[in-house]
Amino acid sequence: MKKVYTADSPAIAWHFRNVLEQHGIASLVKNDLLYSVGGEVPIHECLPEVWVQEGLNAKYAESIIQSIENNESTKNDMWLCQRCGESNFESFDICWRCNA
């Protein structure tokens, strides 16, 4: 197994795990229950971590996480309404402005 991400909170670690699972990469979160003992135990040993199988999955997982952190996945995810010309997020099926 290879660690591909260390998160600031359990929620972020689980978010990245879920994103990797959606891309077909089996992953697991470690230390998500140790987060609350930070201070008693050195904090760098308590931070939640995302782990995957070594090899191509690890490289692919790291590239997915890197693109999310760089916000690359949302830069060009827009479309223009042909009726009113409004810019819409790719996740919208209809224009938010004119409902076309």
Rosetta blueprint (number, residue, H / E / L):
1 M L
2 K E
3 K E
4 V E
5 Y E
6 T E
7 A L
8 D L
9 S L
10 P H
11 A H
12 I H
13 A H
14 W H
15 H H
16 F H
17 R H
18 N H
19 V H
20 L H
21 E H
22 Q H
23 H L
24 G L
25 I L
26 A L
27 S E
28 L E
29 V E
30 K E
31 N L
32 D L
33 L L
34 L L
35 Y H
36 S H
37 V H
38 G E
39 G L
40 E L
41 V E
42 P L
43 I H
44 H H
45 E H
46 C L
47 L L
48 P L
49 E E
50 V E
51 W E
52 V E
53 Q L
54 E L
55 G L
56 L H
57 N H
58 A H
59 K H
60 Y H
61 A H
62 E H
63 S H
64 I H
65 I H
66 Q H
67 S H
68 I H
69 E H
70 N L
71 N L
72 E H
73 S H
74 T H
75 K L
76 N L
77 D L
78 M E
79 W E
80 L E
81 C L
82 Q L
83 R L
84 C L
85 G L
86 E L
87 S E
88 N E
89 F E
90 E L
91 S L
92 F L
93 D L
94 I L
95 C L
96 W L
97 R L
98 C L
99 N L
100 A L
